[in-house]
Amino acid sequence: MKLFPLATILIFTSLLSAKAQQLTAKVDTLFFDDFGGQQLDRSKWNVEVTGNTVNDEQEAYVDSISTLFFVKGIAAEGARNGALVIRPVYHPGYISNKNKKYDFLSGRINTENKVEFTYGTASARMKLPAGDGLWPAFWLLGQGEWPACGEIDIMENIGYRNWFSNAMHGPGYFGNTPLVHRETFPSRADVTQWHVYSVDWTPDSIIFKLDGNAIYTVTRAMVEHYGKWAFDNPKFVILNFALGGGYPHGDNKIEKPYFGMSQETVDQIKAGQAKTLVDWVLVTKPAK
């Protein structure tokens, strides 16, 4: 058996100790929901009801157990304590409270005025469907007029199995923002599997991550090349499931039967197979 000098052992031990400290760095939990109850916790979440859309999406958001509900056991598809399901449904001729007509209903929830934070890490473990024009998202938004309020898109998917996107919006860099990144999944992985989507937000940078690995970094200097840094104000969490609209259409160019959404996707929705599952949502910040 080979013997190592004491100095070498001490150095190796110190390195292990430092690594252990990094791995066990203490954080304060600002928000956590694993959707383990019987219904959505309204002390944490608001359910949005919309009368019109802003990106030509094809859905109206409603407060209904048909579009927002919990599942447990086998139906949770691997989420141990259960999962939130956001599922669009076909409802032809629905008239919104602003007298707009829609053929689809879906769900959108947020933590506005209930849980808001400035800087920290926001994460969600999610399992997405695939299909042209399906547009689930996990994002952060500030209060006030858009885009000056600042928007951080942690995860957006427009129906493709093999990639999703991150983006940032603010004054001078909104809409088709230059601050956008498409992340292709590793081999044998795709959006229909469980993944943790997250962002680390500091006063000077925003780092997007997939399953704990950094995939896109935006610095304050990068943002200020285009406009004012809009990320020093509190943000709230949003989970939603849009259908069709400008972002999907810009890529898939589908016009019919719905703007940005294919007939195959419509059939998928009618069959109840287009659903996003959320295992948990967590917001933390480093402990002082």
C-alpha positions in Angstrom: 0.0 0.0 0.0 1.4 3.4 -1.0 1.8 5.9 1.8 1.3 9.6 1.2 3.2 12.4 3.1 1.3 14.1 5.9 1.4 17.5 4.1 -0.3 15.9 1.0 -3.0 14.3 3.1 -3.6 17.7 4.9 -3.9 19.5 1.5 -6.3 16.8 0.2 -8.4 17.0 3.3 -8.6 20.8 3.1 -9.7 20.6 -0.5 -12.4 18.1 0.4 -13.6 20.3 3.3 -13.8 23.4 1.0 -15.7 21.4 -1.5 -18.1 20.2 1.2 -18.7 23.8 2.4 -19.5 24.8 -1.2 -22.0 22.0 -1.6 -23.6 22.7 1.8 -23.7 26.5 1.4 -26.6 27.7 3.5 -29.5 29.4 1.9 -32.7 31.0 3.2 -35.9 29.7 1.6 -38.2 32.6 0.5 -40.8 30.4 -1.1 -41.5 26.7 -1.6 -44.5 24.8 -2.9 -44.4 21.1 -3.8 -48.2 21.0 -4.6 -48.7 18.2 -2.1 -52.1 19.4 -0.8 -55.5 18.8 -2.2 -55.8 22.1 -4.1 -53.8 25.2 -5.0 -52.7 27.3 -2.0 -54.3 30.7 -2.6 -52.2 32.2 0.1 -49.2 31.7 -2.2 -50.8 31.8 -5.7 -53.1 34.0 -7.7 -55.1 32.4 -10.5 -55.3 34.8 -13.4 -58.4 35.3 -15.4 -57.8 37.2 -18.7 -60.1 38.8 -21.2 -57.6 39.2 -24.0 -54.1 38.2 -25.0 -51.1 40.3 -25.9 -49.1 38.0 -28.2 -51.9 36.6 -30.3 -52.2 33.5 -28.3 -55.2 31.3 -28.8 -56.2 30.7 -25.2 -58.2 32.5 -22.5 -56.9 32.0 -18.9 -59.6 30.9 -16.5 -59.9 29.8 -12.9 -61.0 26.2 -13.3 -60.2 22.7 -12.1 -60.3 21.7 -15.7 -57.1 23.7 -16.5 -55.4 23.8 -13.0 -55.5 20.7 -10.8 -53.3 18.4 -8.7 -52.4 14.7 -9.3 -50.8 12.1 -7.1 -49.5 8.6 -7.3 -49.0 7.2 -10.8 -50.7 10.2 -12.3 -48.0 12.4 -10.9 -45.5 10.6 -13.2 -42.7 10.5 -10.7 -43.4 13.6 -8.6 -43.2 12.1 -5.2 -45.6 14.3 -3.3 -47.9 15.0 -6.2 -47.8 17.6 -9.0 -49.6 20.6 -10.3 -51.1 20.1 -13.8 -51.7 22.9 -16.1 -53.7 21.6 -19.0 -55.3 23.5 -21.9 -58.8 22.4 -23.0 -60.8 22.8 -26.2 -63.8 25.0 -25.6 -65.0 26.4 -28.9 -66.8 29.8 -28.8 -65.8 30.8 -25.3 -66.4 34.5 -24.7 -64.1 36.3 -22.3 -65.0 39.1 -19.9 -63.8 41.5 -22.5 -66.0 40.0 -25.2 -63.2 38.2 -27.0 -63.8 34.8 -28.5 -61.5 31.9 -27.9 -61.6 28.2 -28.7 -59.2 27.2 -25.9 -59.0 27.7 -22.2 -55.8 27.3 -20.1 -54.2 28.2 -16.8 -51.8 30.8 -15.5 -50.8 31.5 -11.9 -48.6 34.0 -10.2 -47.3 35.1 -6.8 -47.8 38.9 -7.3 -48.3 40.7 -3.9 -47.9 37.4 -2.1 -44.3 36.4 -2.7 -42.0 38.8 -4.4 -38.2 39.0 -4.1 -35.1 40.9 -5.3 -32.1 38.7 -6.1 -31.8 35.0 -5.3 -32.4 31.7 -7.1 -35.8 30.6 -8.5 -36.2 27.0 -9.6 -39.0 24.7 -10.8 -39.0 21.0 -11.6 -41.2 20.5 -14.6 -42.2 18.0 -17.2 -43.5 19.4 -20.5 -45.5 18.2 -23.5 -44.3 18.4 -27.1 -46.4 19.7 -30.0 -46.3 22.6 -32.5 -47.5 25.7 -30.7 -47.7 24.5 -27.2 -46.1 27.3 -25.1 -45.6 26.6 -21.4 -43.4 29.0 -19.5 -41.8 29.7 -16.1 -40.8 33.3 -15.6 -40.4 36.3 -13.3 -42.0 39.7 -13.7 -41.8 43.0 -11.9 -44.8 45.2 -11.1 -45.5 48.3 -13.2 -45.4 49.1 -16.9 -43.9 46.5 -19.2 -41.1 46.3 -20.3 -39.6 48.8 -17.8 -40.7 46.5 -15.0 -38.2 43.8 -16.2 -39.0 40.2 -17.2 -36.8 37.1 -16.8 -37.9 34.1 -18.8 -36.4 31.1 -17.0 -38.0 28.6 -19.3 -40.1 28.9 -22.5 -40.9 26.0 -24.8 -42.9 26.3 -28.0 -43.5 22.6 -28.6 -40.1 21.3 -29.7 -38.8 18.3 -27.9 -35.1 19.1 -28.2 -34.8 22.7 -27.1 -36.2 25.5 -24.9 -35.3 29.1 -24.5 -34.3 31.7 -21.9 -34.8 35.5 -22.4 -34.7 38.9 -20.7 -36.9 41.9 -21.5 -36.6 45.5 -20.4 -36.5 49.0 -21.9 -34.6 48.8 -25.2 -34.5 45.0 -25.3 -38.0 43.6 -25.4 -40.2 41.6 -27.8 -37.8 39.9 -30.1 -35.1 40.6 -27.6 -31.4 40.3 -28.4 -30.9 38.8 -24.9 -32.2 35.3 -25.7 -30.7 31.8 -25.7 -31.8 28.5 -27.1 -30.6 25.5 -25.1 -30.5 22.1 -26.8 -30.9 19.1 -24.5 -28.2 16.5 -24.2 -28.5 13.3 -26.1 -31.4 11.1 -25.1 -33.0 14.0 -23.1 -35.9 16.2 -24.0 -38.6 18.4 -22.6 -41.0 15.5 -21.9 -38.7 14.3 -19.1 -38.4 15.9 -15.7 -35.9 18.8 -15.5 -35.1 21.6 -13.1 -35.1 25.0 -14.7 -33.6 27.8 -12.7 -32.0 31.2 -12.6 -29.4 32.8 -10.3 -30.2 36.5 -10.0 -27.7 39.0 -8.5 -27.2 42.8 -8.7 -24.8 42.3 -11.6 -25.7 39.1 -13.5 -28.4 36.6 -14.3 -27.3 33.0 -14.8 -29.8 30.5 -16.3 -29.4 26.8 -15.5 -30.7 23.5 -16.6 -30.5 20.7 -14.0 -28.0 22.8 -12.0 -25.7 23.5 -14.9 -25.1 27.0 -16.1 -26.3 27.4 -19.8 -26.5 31.2 -20.3 -25.1 34.2 -18.5 -26.2 37.8 -18.9 -24.3 40.5 -17.2 -25.3 44.0 -16.3 -22.9 45.3 -19.0 -24.5 43.1 -21.6 -28.0 44.5 -20.7 -26.8 48.1 -20.5 -25.5 47.9 -24.1 -29.2 48.0 -25.1 -31.0 49.9 -22.3 -31.5 50.3 -18.6 -30.9 47.4 -16.3 -34.4 46.5 -15.1 -33.5 43.9 -12.5 -33.1 45.7 -9.2 -36.8 45.6 -8.3 -38.9 42.9 -6.8 -40.2 40.1 -9.1 -43.0 37.6 -8.7 -43.2 34.1 -10.1 -45.4 33.1 -13.0 -46.3 29.6 -14.4 -48.5 29.5 -17.5 -49.4 27.4 -20.5 -50.1 29.5 -23.6 -51.2 28.2 -27.1 -50.0 29.4 -30.4 -49.3 33.1 -30.8 -46.4 35.2 -32.0 -43.4 33.3 -30.5 -44.4 29.8 -31.8 -45.6 31.3 -35.2 -42.3 33.1 -35.6 -40.6 29.8 -35.7 -43.1 27.2 -37.0 -44.9 29.6 -39.5 -48.2 27.7 -39.0 -51.2 29.7 -40.0 -54.0 27.2 -39.8 -56.1 25.9 -38.1 -54.8 28.3 -35.5 -52.1 31.0 -35.6 -48.9 29.2 -34.6 -50.6 25.9 -33.8 -51.0 22.7 -35.9 -54.0 20.4 -36.3 -52.0 17.6 -34.6 -51.6 19.8 -31.6 -55.3 20.7 -31.5 -56.0 16.9 -31.6 -53.6 16.5 -28.7 -55.4 19.1 -26.6 -58.8 17.6 -27.4 -57.5 14.2 -26.2 -56.3 15.8 -22.9 -52.7 14.9 -23.6 -51.2 18.4 -23.7 -50.3 19.0 -20.1 -47.5 20.5 -18.1 -46.6 19.0 -14.8 -44.9 21.0 -12.0 -43.3 19.0 -9.2 -42.2 22.0 -7.1 -41.3 25.7 -7.2 -38.5 27.0 -4.9 -37.1 30.5 -4.3 -34.0 30.9 -2.2 -31.3 33.4 -1.4 -27.8 33.0 0.3 -28.1 33.1 4.1 -26.5 36.1 5.7 
